[in-house]
Amino acid sequence: MELVRSQRLEALGVKHGFTTRALGDVRSSLALWEKASGLSAERLVWAEQVHGSNVLVAWRPPLRPGEYQGRADALISNITQLVLAVRTADCLPLLLYDPRRRAAAAVHCGWRGALAQAARRTVEVMQKLYGCHPWQLLAVLGPHIRSSCYPVGPEVQRAFLSAFGAEVAPVIDGRPRVDLARAVRLQLERAGVGQIEEIEFCTFCRPELFFSWRREGESCGHQLAYICIP
């Protein structure tokens, strides 16, 4: 399996996907990604990710394929045929699409980005810049590390308890955990997003499919989550 896709985005005819390790690390295998996705790296827009909530507005293709267009963890655009992308290796990749306004977003949500409300902020910026109605947005949560495999320190758990409540910071086998999917869902729901689809894969549990920073360390590769505005 080279790509994992959303059933709802597929039904809308939106080109998108979440790569697996069958395509290798995204920084060194764009040619493989082009072949699998049917898209051009010349239209691929991504940013230097900093584990925050900055939203970058993409309005043109990169000058050179693979070039970063800024420092941010969310990319939004309404420019046709731009491909918005984020890289992950346990963090949660979020894709957003508004079929009425034909606007899209790709968001990188690690625990720091979740606490910084990156998902909710992205929805708010799309609403402000493009006139998107949150209840018409489709949100897709991609493969990421699940709470059962994601122990955290007590200070991180306390931060999630304060921000989201006990359901997002469970204790499993006596160890504090974080549920990234639930944290992002709560942000989207509070922002008024009407359609949320979750792809049920754990990057830590599936070494044959995904890179995992928690499992492999800093030398691990990265998946790509991308969406192309039709």
Residue pairs with C-beta under 8 A, 6 or more apart in sequence:
1 20
1 22
1 209
2 19
2 20
2 22
2 23
2 32
2 36
3 17
3 18
3 19
3 20
3 23
3 36
3 37
4 17
4 18
4 19
4 20
4 142
4 143
4 199
4 201
5 16
5 17
5 18
6 16
6 95
6 140
6 197
6 199
7 197
8 138
8 140
8 195
8 197
9 16
9 95
9 97
9 138
9 140
9 227
12 97
12 99
12 138
13 230
14 97
14 104
14 227
14 228
14 230
15 37
15 38
15 39
15 83
15 227
15 228
15 230
16 95
16 97
16 140
16 226
16 227
16 228
17 36
17 37
17 224
17 225
17 226
18 93
18 142
18 143
18 199
18 223
18 224
18 225
19 26
19 33
19 36
19 223
19 224
19 225
20 209
20 210
20 223
21 208
21 209
21 210
21 211
21 221
21 223
22 209
23 29
23 32
23 33
23 36
23 224
24 32
24 221
25 211
25 221
25 222
26 33
26 87
26 221
26 222
26 223
26 224
27 66
27 87
27 221
27 222
30 41
30 44
30 65
30 66
31 41
33 39
33 41
33 224
34 40
34 41
37 226
39 83
39 226
39 228
40 83
41 65
41 66
42 61
42 62
42 65
43 61
43 81
43 82
43 83
43 228
44 61
44 62
44 65
44 66
44 83
44 85
44 226
45 58
45 61
45 62
45 69
45 75
45 77
45 82
45 83
45 84
45 85
46 68
46 69
46 75
46 84
46 85
46 86
46 87
47 56
47 68
47 69
47 70
47 71
47 72
47 73
47 75
47 86
48 68
48 70
48 71
48 72
49 71
49 72
49 73
49 86
49 87
49 108
50 71
50 72
50 73
51 73
51 108
51 110
51 112
51 113
52 72
52 73
52 112
52 113
52 116
52 118
53 73
53 74
53 113
53 116
53 117
53 118
53 121
54 71
54 72
54 73
54 74
55 72
55 74
55 75
55 76
55 105
55 121
55 122
55 125
56 69
56 70
56 71
56 72
56 74
56 75
56 76
57 75
57 76
57 77
57 125
57 129
58 69
58 75
58 76
58 77
58 79
58 82
58 84
59 77
59 79
60 79
60 82
61 82
62 69
69 75
73 86
73 107
73 108
73 109
73 113
73 118
74 86
74 105
74 106
74 107
74 108
74 118
74 121
74 122
74 125
75 84
75 85
75 86
75 105
75 106
75 107
76 84
76 96
76 103
76 104
76 105
76 122
76 125
76 126
76 129
76 130
77 84
77 103
77 104
77 105
77 229
78 101
78 102
78 103
78 104
78 130
78 229
79 229
80 102
80 229
80 230
81 228
81 229
81 230
82 228
82 229
83 226
83 227
83 228
84 104
84 105
84 106
84 226
84 227
84 228
84 229
85 106
85 224
85 225
85 226
85 227
86 93
86 106
86 107
86 108
86 224
86 225
87 108
87 222
87 223
87 224
87 225
88 108
88 142
88 143
88 144
88 203
88 222
88 223
88 225
89 203
89 210
89 211
89 212
89 213
89 216
89 220
89 221
89 222
89 223
90 110
90 144
90 145
90 150
90 203
90 204
90 212
90 213
90 214
91 108
91 109
91 110
91 113
91 144
91 145
91 180
92 109
92 110
92 114
92 141
92 142
92 144
92 180
92 181
92 184
93 106
93 107
93 108
93 109
93 141
93 142
93 143
93 144
93 223
93 225
94 105
94 106
94 107
94 108
94 109
94 119
94 122
94 139
94 140
94 141
94 142
94 184
94 225
95 104
95 105
95 106
95 107
95 139
95 140
95 142
95 225
95 227
96 104
96 105
96 106
96 107
96 122
96 123
96 126
96 137
96 138
96 139
96 140
96 193
97 103
97 104
97 105
97 137
97 138
97 140
97 227
98 104
98 126
98 130
98 132
98 133
98 136
98 137
98 138
99 136
99 138
100 132
100 133
100 136
101 130
101 131
101 132
102 229
102 230
103 126
103 130
103 132
103 229
104 227
104 228
104 229
105 122
105 126
105 227
106 225
106 226
106 227
107 113
107 118
107 119
107 122
108 118
109 118
109 119
109 144
109 180
109 183
109 184
110 180
111 152
111 156
111 160
111 178
111 180
114 160
114 178
114 180
114 183
114 184
114 187
115 159
115 160
115 163
117 187
119 139
119 184
119 187
119 188
119 191
120 187
120 188
120 190
120 191
123 132
123 134
123 137
123 188
123 191
123 192
123 193
124 191
126 132
126 137
127 133
127 134
134 191
134 192
134 193
134 194
135 192
135 193
135 194
136 194
137 193
137 194
137 195
138 195
138 197
139 188
139 193
139 195
139 196
139 197
140 196
140 197
140 198
140 199
141 181
141 184
141 185
141 196
141 197
141 198
141 199
142 199
142 201
142 225
143 199
143 201
143 202
143 203
143 206
143 209
143 210
143 223
144 180
144 181
144 201
144 202
144 203
145 180
145 202
145 203
145 204
145 212
145 214
146 179
146 181
146 202
146 204
146 205
147 170
147 172
147 177
147 178
147 179
147 180
147 181
147 182
148 172
148 177
148 202
149 202
149 204
149 205
149 214
150 177
150 178
150 179
150 180
150 204
150 214
151 175
151 176
151 177
152 176
152 177
152 178
153 176
154 176
156 176
156 178
157 169
157 176
157 177
157 178
158 169
160 168
160 169
160 178
160 183
161 168
161 169
163 183
164 182
164 183
164 186
167 179
167 182
168 178
168 179
168 182
168 183
168 186
169 176
169 177
169 178
169 179
170 176
170 177
170 179
171 177
181 198
185 196
185 198
188 196
189 196
201 209
201 210
203 209
203 210
203 211
203 212
203 223
204 212
204 214
204 215
207 215
210 223
211 220
211 221
211 222
211 223
212 220
213 220
